[in-house]
Amino acid sequence: MLSFLFPLIIAGLVIFGIFAFVRRLVRRKRGVVEEDEDRFSQIFLSKEDAVSQFFFLLSIVFLSATLLAFNYDFGSPVSWRIILYIASILGLIIAYYYKSVLPLGLSLIGIAGWWGAQTAFWAAGKDISMSSVFVGLMLIFLILYVLGHLHEIKEKYKRFAMVYLIFGIITVIGALFFLSTQSGLEFLDELDGNVKFYGEWRISISLILFAVVLIGTLFYTLSRKLISGYQVMAVILLAILFCSILFTSGAEMFVKKRQLTSAGVFWAVVYNIVIFFAILGLIFSGYIRREKRLINLGAIFLFLLILVKYFDWFFQSLDKSIFFIGAGILLFVVGWFMEKGRRRVISKLC
């Protein structure tokens, strides 16, 4: 699975980088000059910076591929997970030393992937519930979100702050999106194992350590007034919600014979309420922080939420012709209102 996932991630980073670079060139030709105070929040500071970041990114990828090839030729004396970890740490060093955004993004994905693969390896040997892997990854991305705010202490690290924030926001909201559907609840049922997470001490210590780091960074960031009390409360509630999966997931607990159980209905309602308020909180946070990108990201998520829930709730119950006519009308009306509201909010920030 990882061999299929990482090429897609790398391709996505490259495409995103090219898009940002082209967008910057177009804005320059049109005479749009970025404000000095927003300079350090840009992905690329110049054409030379863009080229150097791409070279750093490719060097990390090729180094990882070379190490994996040598390891295979010598009979795999070390695990591929160790090589992934070493390459990710090297990417972090390069990112912070040379102030490069793309290597940072790739390294964060690599570290999260390494921990997920390593935990799955520990769990598989003792038939431990794989929910510990999912919960651990969610705690990691919540920590990344908090670290994003913490990086706003210094102006030169604001470029890194947006990377941490976007990774944390997209992953957590994406997970809530998935869990709010029947497929997501079926996924939780499939995570069941004969032994809970505390059957493996390394997994238990990792999860406890993640929780301690999350709480510590949260309150330190709050003490520096880089995050509001409402955001702290939201992160803690999300952490509790994800950690509850460790104790609530089980075989056919949420879905039985393709139908939601009473527990499944309850948790579906909970996840749908949480995802709705999480998206509204993202938009409100962007407005308070005067961050247009957060507002735009929240608007996209809200549009997708309405679209996904329309398909999820009415696809089976409505006649198909009525369903698609209603979908077209809904998309037009919601899109028009959301774009109008988004422009009004952004105009107040300018």
VEXROMAR-827338 format. One line per 3 residues: number of its first residue (from 1); their letters; for each residue x, y, z of N, C-alpha, C. Coordinates in steps of 0.001 Angstrom, whole numbers, plus 500000, padded with zeros to 6 digits. Layout:
% VEXROMAR-827338
NUM = A = X Y Z X Y Z X Y Z  ... $
This chain:
% VEXROMAR-827338
1 = MLS = 500833 498791 500000 500000 500000 500000 500867 501259 500000  501933 501269 500843 502790 502445 500914 503535 502684 499619  503900 501582 498921 504597 501729 497645 503708 502389 496604 $
4 = FLF = 502394 502277 496765 501451 502923 495860 501148 504349 496297  501203 504589 497609 500788 505885 498142 501850 506961 497976  503100 506632 498263 504140 507655 498276 504410 508271 496907 $
7 = PLI = 504393 507509 495788 504536 508184 494488 503437 509201 494227  502207 508898 494676 501111 509851 494505 501349 511110 495334  501852 510929 496551 502131 512075 497413 503218 512957 496810 $
10 = IAG = 504282 512316 496320 505382 513066 495713 504898 513820 494478  504101 513123 493641 503564 513778 492449 502679 514962 492826  501883 514794 493892 501042 515894 494342 501842 517087 494819 $
13 = LVI = 502938 516834 495541 503798 517928 495993 504432 518666 494822  504884 517897 493825 505506 518519 492652 504494 519373 491895  503282 518827 491682 502240 519572 490967 501862 520836 491737 $
16 = FGI = 501729 520700 493065 501388 521855 493894 502476 522922 493820  503736 522484 493844 504846 523426 493757 504888 524147 492425  504663 523398 491330 504651 524009 489997 503513 525019 489884 $
19 = FAF = 502343 524645 490414 501194 525549 490370 501487 526843 491132  502078 526716 492326 502393 527911 493120 503429 528780 492421  504414 528127 491777 505466 528864 491079 504892 529625 489887 $
22 = VRR = 504046 528959 489086 503435 529603 487924 502524 530742 488368  501783 530509 489443 500887 531553 489953 501681 532785 490371  502827 532574 490984 503652 533709 491407 504171 534491 490206 $
25 = LVR = 504588 533774 489146 505079 534448 487943 503974 535268 487283  502762 534689 487218 501640 535397 486605 501318 536662 487388  501322 536557 488716 501030 537730 489548 502090 538810 489373 $
28 = RKR = 503340 538400 489190 504406 539388 488975 504235 540103 487642  503876 539348 486600 503708 539961 485284 502531 540923 485269  501529 540638 486084 500370 541521 486161 500624 542714 487074 $
31 = GVV = 501799 542724 487702 502142 543858 488567 501622 543738 489969  501210 542508 490347 500724 542306 491709 501914 542013 492601  502199 542882 493536 503348 542735 494422 502864 542307 495799 $
34 = EED = 503487 541275 496337 503105 540804 497663 503550 541808 498721  502774 541931 499756 503131 542804 500857 504353 542242 501576  505182 543148 502088 506389 542716 502779 506070 541833 503974 $
37 = EDR = 504999 542153 504683 504673 541390 505875 504210 539980 505535  503798 539739 504276 503348 538417 503868 504437 537657 503127  505602 538261 503031 506671 537674 502229 507070 536293 502741 $
40 = FSQ = 507200 536159 504046 507685 534907 504601 506604 533834 504669  505375 534147 504276 504328 533131 504227 504196 532523 502839  505048 532951 501888 505010 532412 500538 505819 531121 500460 $
43 = IFL = 505409 530243 499540 506130 528982 499356 507485 529234 498730  507500 530057 497675 508750 530381 496984 509001 531883 497090  510205 532251 497485 510564 533659 497591 511063 534219 496269 $
46 = SKE = 511546 533340 495389 512064 533760 494093 512148 532543 493186  512502 532775 491917 512681 531659 490988 513830 530764 491437  514895 531379 491925 516038 530598 492395 515656 529737 493592 $
49 = DAV = 514835 530303 494488 514385 529547 495655 513531 528359 495233  512683 528544 494226 511843 527451 493736 512688 526320 493161  513684 526676 492355 514550 525659 491748 515317 524891 492817 $
52 = SQF = 515851 525601 493804 516623 524934 494858 515748 523993 495677  514494 524398 495946 513598 523530 496702 513271 522258 495933  513054 522381 494623 512787 521194 493813 513994 520258 493797 $
55 = FFL = 515198 520829 493737 516404 519994 493756 516559 519286 495102  516277 519990 496186 516334 519357 497503 515312 518222 497600  514112 518483 497082 513062 517471 497117 513475 516224 496342 $
58 = LSI = 513997 516429 495139 514418 515297 494314 515603 514568 494934  516499 515305 495576 517657 514655 496198 517228 513720 497324  516221 514132 498104 515718 513271 499176 515067 512018 498600 $
61 = VFL = 514290 512193 497538 513620 511051 496907 514639 510071 496335  515626 510593 495596 516621 509714 494979 517514 509053 496031  517826 509775 497104 518610 509174 498180 517848 508011 498811 $
64 = SAT = 516554 508209 499055 515739 507138 499629 515696 505928 498706  515500 506177 497404 515454 505074 496440 516792 504337 496376  517899 505086 496440 519228 504469 496393 519481 503609 497625 $
67 = LLA = 519138 504131 498800 519321 503364 500031 518472 502097 500031  517242 502196 499537 516379 501016 499455 516957 499981 498498  517509 500449 497373 518095 499525 496395 519325 498823 496971 $
70 = FNY = 520215 499585 497621 521400 498981 498250 520990 498001 499351  520000 498386 500122 519533 497511 501199 519002 496190 500643  518281 496260 499539 517746 495046 498908 518869 494181 498342 $
73 = DFG = 519867 494817 497722 520980 494065 497128 521803 493331 498183  521877 493894 499393 522655 493265 500462 521805 492357 501349  520603 491999 500859 519767 491062 501599 518913 491685 502679 $
76 = SPV = 518627 492972 502570 517766 493706 503515 518233 493566 504965  519462 494013 505281 519926 493937 506678 519161 494879 507611  518595 495958 507066 517780 496869 507877 516389 496980 507255 $
79 = SWR = 515437 497326 508076 514059 497450 507599 513899 498692 506725  512982 498610 505756 512703 499776 504912 512118 500915 505741  511525 500571 506886 510963 501610 507751 512068 502476 508353 $
82 = IIL = 513205 501864 508667 514337 502630 509197 514876 503583 508135  514943 503105 506898 515414 503960 505805 514463 505133 505600  513164 504865 505682 512177 505937 505559 512355 506963 506673 $
85 = YIA = 512600 506491 507875 512792 507396 509014 514049 508249 508831  515155 507625 508415 516413 508358 508213 516250 509425 507132  515607 509051 506022 515400 510008 504933 514510 511168 505383 $
88 = SIL = 513509 510879 506207 512606 511931 506685 513328 512900 507621  514150 512363 508516 514921 513229 509415 515900 514090 508626  516542 513494 507624 517454 514261 506771 516703 515378 506051 $
91 = GLI = 515488 515080 505598 514667 516100 504947 514320 517245 505884  514037 516930 507154 513756 517981 508133 514974 518874 508354  516152 518256 508438 517379 519037 508625 517595 519986 507447 $
94 = IAY = 517419 519465 506235 517575 520297 505035 516544 521425 505025  515298 521087 505380 514220 522080 505344 514503 523246 506284  514922 522964 507510 515141 524033 508483 516454 524775 508238 $
97 = YYK = 517454 524068 507754 518740 524730 507523 518662 525676 506329  517976 525225 505267 517904 526037 504049 516559 526754 503896  515691 526652 504902 514372 527305 504877 513572 526877 503641 $
100 = SVL = 513495 525565 503407 512815 525015 502229 511494 524376 502638  510427 524754 501962 509091 524294 502320 508810 522888 501790  509148 522616 500530 508813 521325 499925 509462 520141 500646 $
103 = PLG = 510764 520196 500982 511335 519089 501756 510663 518901 503113  510195 520011 503709 509499 519908 504988 508213 519109 504836  507424 519430 503809 506177 518707 503593 506402 517227 503367 $
106 = LSL = 507386 516894 502532 507689 515489 502259 508171 514778 503520  508970 515451 504335 509504 514838 505552 508411 514586 506581  507470 515515 506712 506364 515315 507648 505517 514119 507242 $
109 = IGI = 505266 513985 505949 504527 512821 505456 505314 511545 505724  506642 511610 505510 507478 510439 505738 507489 509998 507190  507582 510948 508119 507601 510601 509543 506264 510005 509973 $
112 = AGW = 505161 510608 509521 503843 510058 509847 503681 508659 509255  504131 508485 508006 504056 507169 507377 504927 506151 508083  506126 506584 508532 507009 505677 509265 506353 505207 510554 $
115 = WGA = 505775 506143 511324 505168 505732 512586 503968 504816 512342  503160 505118 511335 502022 504261 511035 502456 502854 510650  503481 502746 509797 503968 501433 509370 504615 500680 510529 $
118 = QTA = 505379 501385 511355 506040 500739 512489 505022 500245 513508  503995 501042 513774 502960 500640 514720 502157 499464 514180  501865 499483 512887 501164 498348 512277 502000 497078 512391 $
121 = FWA = 503313 497212 512268 504213 496060 512415 504164 495520 513841  504183 496426 514831 504093 495987 516224 502745 495329 516509  501679 495903 515962 500335 495404 516255 500057 494065 515588 $
124 = AGK = 500579 493871 514381 500269 492653 513627 500774 491404 514332  501880 491504 515025 502454 490319 515661 501655 489815 516844  500816 490670 517452 500063 490276 518645 498559 490399 518458 $
127 = DIS = 498117 490547 517208 496688 490683 516899 496058 491838 517682  496787 492949 517732 496289 494137 518429 495413 494944 517480  494384 495560 518021 493477 496371 517216 494246 497456 516469 $
130 = MSS = 493984 497554 515160 494669 498546 514332 494137 499959 514565  493146 500090 515447 492645 501429 515766 493739 502288 516393  494721 501643 517037 495826 502393 517640 496637 503126 516581 $
133 = VFV = 496770 502525 515391 497496 503178 514299 496749 504432 513855  495450 504290 513642 494633 505415 513188 494625 506540 514216  494410 506202 515474 494351 507221 516530 495699 507918 516676 $
136 = GLM = 496787 507150 516619 498114 507748 516718 498386 508744 515609  497989 508403 514389 498182 509319 513262 497360 510591 513444  496146 510463 513954 495330 511649 514186 495949 512552 515258 $
139 = LIF = 496512 511948 516300 497187 512753 517321 498411 513457 516741  499134 512771 515857 500301 513384 515211 499887 514614 514415  498804 514501 513647 498389 515633 512813 497766 516756 513644 $
142 = LIL = 497181 516435 514792 496746 517495 515704 497958 518236 516275  499020 517491 516575 500260 518125 517041 500834 519031 515956  500788 518575 514699 501283 519402 513597 500500 520706 513505 $
145 = YVL = 499192 520633 513723 498369 521847 513686 498824 522839 514759  499055 522340 515966 499497 523222 517052 500894 523764 516766  501783 522912 516241 503132 523366 515898 503090 524452 514820 $
148 = GHL = 502080 524392 513960 501927 525438 512957 501753 526802 513595  500912 526869 514620 500744 528141 515340 502015 528518 516092  502713 527517 516621 503931 527795 517379 505026 528378 516489 $
151 = HEI = 505026 528008 515214 506037 528527 514284 505811 529998 513923  504686 530548 514353 504409 531945 514049 505125 532901 515000  505900 532354 515934 506646 533208 516865 507632 534090 516113 $
154 = KEK = 508336 533484 515144 509327 534218 514369 508854 534389 512936  509137 535542 512386 508688 535874 511035 509253 534915 509995  510506 534505 510169 511155 533675 509149 510586 532264 509087 $
157 = YKR = 509830 531851 510118 509264 530509 510130 507790 530483 509726  507258 531618 509266 505846 531653 508895 505549 530765 507693  506532 530605 506819 506334 529699 505677 506120 528275 506174 $
160 = FAM = 506853 527878 507211 506691 526550 507782 505359 526430 508517  504929 527532 509130 503683 527507 509892 502510 527078 509024  502439 527616 507806 501327 527278 506931 501370 525807 506516 $
163 = VYL = 502568 525247 506345 502689 523825 505995 502126 522956 507117  502535 523232 508347 502036 522465 509492 500523 522611 509628  500033 523838 509493 498600 524083 509648 497789 523348 508591 $
166 = IFG = 498211 523459 507329 497460 522837 506241 497461 521322 506377  498616 520742 506713 498685 519293 506892 497739 518841 508004  497780 519553 509132 496915 519179 510238 495444 519348 509921 $
169 = IIT = 495093 520475 509313 493687 520764 509017 493121 519780 508006  493811 519597 506886 493290 518736 505822 493146 517298 506303  494140 516798 507034 494090 515410 507484 492981 515181 508503 $
172 = VIG = 492879 516042 509493 491873 515862 510546 490465 516019 509987  490231 517066 509198 488899 517260 508627 488583 516153 507623  489584 515713 506856 489370 514595 505945 488980 513330 506686 $
175 = ALF = 489621 513072 507837 489274 511901 508646 487847 512013 509186  487461 513202 509638 486093 513399 510123 485081 513218 509001  485423 513712 507806 484582 513493 506630 484313 512003 506452 $
178 = FLS = 485388 511228 506471 485295 509790 506228 484499 509087 507323  484761 509430 508584 484088 508765 509694 482615 509138 509789  482206 510241 509181 480800 510649 509231 479937 509886 508235 $
181 = TQS = 480540 508996 507454 479807 508191 506478 479715 506746 506954  478839 505980 506321 478710 504568 506676 479990 503803 506357  480646 504167 505267 481914 503513 504917 482959 503736 506002 $
184 = GLE = 482975 504940 506577 483924 505224 507649 483649 504406 508892  482371 504229 509230 482021 503418 510395 482324 501943 510147  482138 501479 508907 482533 500113 508568 484044 499943 508711 $
187 = FLD = 484781 500983 508350 486235 500956 508499 486625 500789 509966  485923 501477 510873 486217 501333 512297 485938 499921 512777  484882 499301 512260 484597 497909 512618 485722 496976 512190 $
190 = ELD = 486312 497263 511033 487376 496401 510507 488690 496567 511258  488803 497596 512089 490027 497812 512860 490091 496941 514099  489072 496164 514346 488982 495384 515576 490073 494322 515643 $
193 = GNV = 490549 494047 516851 491525 492991 517097 491216 492310 518419  491839 491177 518665 491581 490444 519902 492192 491122 521121  493201 491974 520898 493902 492638 521994 493832 494148 521782 $
196 = KFY = 493558 494896 522858 493536 496352 522773 494962 496903 522711  495052 498226 522531 496357 498860 522302 497325 498647 523453  496822 498501 524687 497717 498346 525829 498357 496959 525888 $
199 = GEW = 498046 496095 524923 498713 494799 524852 500132 494893 524327  500517 496027 523750 501875 496256 523253 502404 497536 523900  503432 497398 524743 503891 498532 525542 504432 499666 524685 $
202 = RIS = 505035 499348 523534 505587 500409 522690 504483 501274 522091  503369 500638 521738 502233 501411 521226 501626 502262 522334  501484 501681 523522 500905 502414 524650 501737 503643 524993 $
205 = ISL = 503062 503455 525075 503948 504577 525404 503888 505649 524318  503822 505217 523051 503757 506181 521947 502506 507040 522042  501357 506406 522282 500101 507152 522359 500088 508095 523559 $
208 = ILF = 500601 507622 524697 500673 508484 525881 501608 509662 525621  502736 509391 524970 503691 510456 524652 503070 511486 523718  502328 511019 522704 501664 511947 521786 500672 512829 522533 $
211 = AVV = 499907 512225 523454 498923 512995 524214 499606 514050 525085  500717 513671 525723 501449 514614 526579 502031 515755 525745  502631 515420 524604 503204 516447 523723 502114 517387 523224 $
214 = LIG = 500955 516831 522861 499852 517657 522371 499393 518639 523437  499177 518157 524659 498729 519035 525742 499795 520079 526066  501060 519643 526115 502138 520573 526435 502285 521680 525408 $
217 = TLF = 502306 521319 524124 502440 522337 523071 501205 523232 523006  500033 522665 523288 498809 523468 523285 498896 524600 524300  499212 524258 525535 499195 525274 526583 500398 526211 526482 $
220 = YTL = 501521 525730 525934 502642 526639 525709 502285 527649 524622  501653 527161 523552 501231 528061 522477 500189 529048 522977  499296 528581 523854 498296 529474 524442 498961 530530 525320 $
223 = SRK = 499999 530136 526064 500697 531094 526931 501408 532176 526127  501803 531851 524894 502443 532842 524021 501421 533626 523210  500138 533378 523468 499028 534070 522808 499060 533890 521288 $
226 = LIS = 499471 532690 520860 499483 532361 519437 498255 531563 519034  497446 531193 520003 496249 530406 519754 495212 530820 520789  493948 530757 520411 492884 531191 521322 492418 530036 522206 $
229 = GYQ = 491718 530390 523266 491175 529372 524151 490165 528478 523459  489404 529042 522511 488436 528235 521764 489138 527182 520907  490271 527553 520317 491021 526592 519514 491606 525487 520387 $
232 = VMA = 492079 525855 521573 492592 524850 522510 491493 523867 522883  490304 524402 523188 489183 523546 523543 488803 522626 522380  488812 523167 521159 488456 522367 519985 489455 521238 519762 $
235 = VIL = 490754 521536 519896 491779 520506 519698 491658 519413 520755  491421 519798 522004 491281 518804 523077 490065 517919 522841  488944 518520 522438 487738 517732 522167 487953 516777 520998 $
238 = LAI = 488654 517234 519953 488950 516350 518822 489860 515207 519252  490849 515509 520095 491745 514455 520585 490970 513417 521396  490058 513880 522247 489237 512952 523034 488349 512117 522120 $
241 = LFC = 487778 512755 521106 486917 512039 520164 487689 510939 519446  488887 511262 518965 489689 510252 518271 490153 509156 519229  490541 509532 520442 491002 508526 521409 489878 507583 521831 $
244 = SIL = 488639 508048 521759 487511 507174 522108 487398 505990 521160  487974 506120 519958 487952 505015 518991 488699 503809 519544  489699 504045 520391 490463 502942 520980 489583 502017 521802 $
247 = FTS = 488487 502546 522336 487649 501768 523244 486274 501442 522665  485881 502117 521588 484530 501915 521048 484496 501064 519789  485609 500970 519047 485588 500194 517806 485538 498706 518125 $
250 = GAE = 484806 497955 517293 484690 496512 517485 483977 495868 516327  484017 494564 516266 483416 493821 515164 481906 494044 515132  481402 494595 514017 479972 494838 513790 479347 495680 514900 $
253 = MFV = 480119 496573 515460 479580 497445 516500 478786 498590 515897  479235 499100 514749 478581 500239 514113 477693 499835 512941  478117 498848 512178 477379 498415 510989 477206 496903 511043 $
256 = KKR = 475970 496463 510844 475678 495027 510845 474740 494718 509690  475170 493823 508828 474397 493445 507636 474069 494673 506785  475086 495497 506579 475003 496703 505745 474038 497750 506295 $
259 = QLT = 473656 497638 507559 472769 498608 508188 473426 499139 509463  473212 500440 509721 473767 501027 510934 473057 500485 512166  473828 500117 513176 473255 499735 514454 472876 500997 515231 $
262 = SAG = 472281 500822 516404 471930 501987 517223 473185 502775 517608  474265 502045 517923 475536 502722 518215 476078 503415 516970  475892 502778 515807 476347 503379 514555 475619 504671 514242 $
265 = VFW = 474298 504690 514479 473513 505907 514245 473980 507023 515177  474205 506670 516441 474650 507673 517418 475980 508294 516997  476963 507463 516649 478277 507990 516288 478263 508685 514936 $
268 = AVV = 477379 508267 514037 477249 508977 512761 476757 510399 512997  475779 510554 513892 475282 511889 514239 476392 512723 514884  477141 512103 515789 478234 512813 516470 479267 513310 515469 $
271 = YNI = 479710 512423 514567 480746 512809 513604 480238 513863 512622  478973 513796 512241 478427 514806 511333 478344 516171 512004  477965 516192 513272 477923 517463 514002 479324 518034 514168 $
274 = VIF = 480273 517170 514506 481652 517617 514731 482262 518170 513450  482068 517479 512319 482666 517945 511062 482072 519290 510651  480774 519479 510888 480131 520744 510526 480718 521901 511335 $
277 = FAI = 480817 521727 512647 481340 522809 513482 482845 522986 513299  483558 521919 512940 484998 522050 512670 485235 522937 511453  484411 522772 510422 484558 523591 509216 484171 525039 509497 $
280 = LGL = 483080 525233 510236 482705 526602 510607 483796 527256 511456  484395 526473 512350 485490 526994 513163 486694 527384 512328  486956 526609 511261 488069 526929 510364 487831 528262 509659 $
283 = IFS = 486613 528465 509168 486283 529725 508496 486364 530896 509479  485819 530706 510668 485850 531761 511688 487289 532076 512102  488124 531027 512217 489532 531231 512562 490248 532038 511482 $
286 = GYI = 489948 531739 510220 490549 532500 509128 490134 533958 509152  488881 534214 509520 488396 535595 509601 489080 536349 510748  489203 535697 511906 489831 536337 513065 491312 536594 512808 $
289 = RRE = 491982 535616 512173 493420 535730 511925 493731 536504 510649  492661 536886 509912 492827 537609 508647 493658 536788 507657  493358 535484 507605 494037 534556 506697 493065 534151 505593 $
292 = KRL = 493280 534694 504390 492383 534389 503282 492432 532910 502908  493614 532300 503037 493744 530905 502644 492918 529985 503530  492844 530283 504817 492025 529473 505712 490542 529641 505393 $
295 = INL = 490140 530863 505053 488742 531099 504674 488400 530335 503404  489271 530403 502408 489034 529684 501155 488997 528177 501377  489917 527679 502216 489946 526244 502502 488679 525808 503222 $
298 = GAI = 488226 526617 504186 486988 526302 504887 485782 526330 503966  485752 527290 503031 484644 527368 502072 484611 526136 501174  485782 525669 500754 485850 524458 499925 485339 523251 500703 $
301 = FLF = 485769 523120 501959 485325 521994 502781 483817 522043 503024  483276 523236 503259 481839 523361 503499 481051 522983 502256  481531 523407 501091 480883 523042 499833 480913 521524 499637 $
304 = LLI = 482065 520904 499894 482182 519452 499752 481295 518722 500755  481191 519267 501970 480348 518636 502984 478896 518593 502539  478398 519728 502044 477010 519777 501580 476798 518811 500423 $
307 = LVK = 477748 518771 499493 477633 517884 498334 477668 516415 498747  478633 516056 499595 478778 514656 500018 477564 514198 500810  477065 515035 501709 475922 514633 502525 474647 514529 501694 $
310 = YFD = 474527 515347 500669 473368 515223 499783 473372 513852 499112  474529 513447 498585 474635 512124 497964 474451 511019 498996  475001 511209 500175 474974 510170 501202 473570 509940 501742 $
313 = WFF = 472781 510998 501849 471477 510884 502485 470328 510649 501501  470429 511144 500269 469272 511122 499369 469453 510267 498119  470637 509704 497892 470866 508944 496658 469966 507711 496579 $
316 = QSL = 469766 507042 497703 468964 505818 497701 467462 506103 497788  467078 507191 498437 465660 507435 498715 464935 508171 497594  465636 508972 496791 464990 509756 495740 465094 509072 494389 $
319 = DKS = 464115 509378 493535 464207 508948 492140 465433 509606 491504  466125 508844 490647 467420 509310 490143 467301 510615 489351  466234 510784 488574 466085 512028 487816 465880 513211 488758 $
322 = IFF = 465028 513020 489775 464805 514080 490758 466082 514353 491544  466811 513281 491854 468050 513422 492625 469056 514304 491898  469290 514044 490608 470312 514797 489885 469844 516217 489553 $
325 = IGA = 468541 516401 489327 468031 517760 489143 468221 518565 490428  467872 517928 491554 468070 518591 492841 469530 518880 493122  470415 517946 492717 471852 518151 492919 472344 519357 492129 $
328 = GIL = 471867 519502 490897 472274 520644 490081 471815 521956 490676  470554 521987 491120 470029 523207 491739 470785 523527 493023  471031 522480 493834 471738 522676 495097 473148 523208 494868 $
331 = LFV = 473859 522635 493900 475220 523078 493614 475241 524539 493166  474276 524908 492321 474233 526285 491824 473946 527265 492955  472913 526969 493757 472508 527889 494821 473586 527991 495896 $
334 = VGW = 474068 526826 496363 475082 526827 497420 476372 527483 496933  476785 527155 495702 478001 527749 495152 477896 529255 495039  476738 529749 494600 476550 531196 494446 476595 531895 495801 $
337 = FME = 475855 531358 496792 475830 531978 498113 477198 531926 498788  477892 530792 498652 479187 530656 499311 480231 531570 498687  480227 531691 497368 481188 532571 496711 480905 534031 497063 $
340 = KGR = 479615 534381 497135 479255 535747 497510 479690 536047 498939  479430 535098 499850 479839 535294 501234 481342 535312 501399  482045 534447 500641 483503 534395 500733 484123 535718 500288 $
343 = RRV = 483625 536271 499180 484174 537539 498681 483874 538686 499641  482708 538643 500266 482365 539712 501206 483282 539675 502421  483546 538457 502925 484429 538330 504088 485840 538766 503746 $
346 = ISK = 486352 538321 502582 487718 538664 502187 487857 540161 501935  486787 540780 501368 486853 542226 501109 486973 543019 502409  486421 542493 503495 486531 543176 504785 487942 543075 505359 $
349 = LC = 488684 542063 504905 490044 541888 505407 491040 542772 504674  490678 543215 503468 491618 543999 502649 491620 545472 503067 $
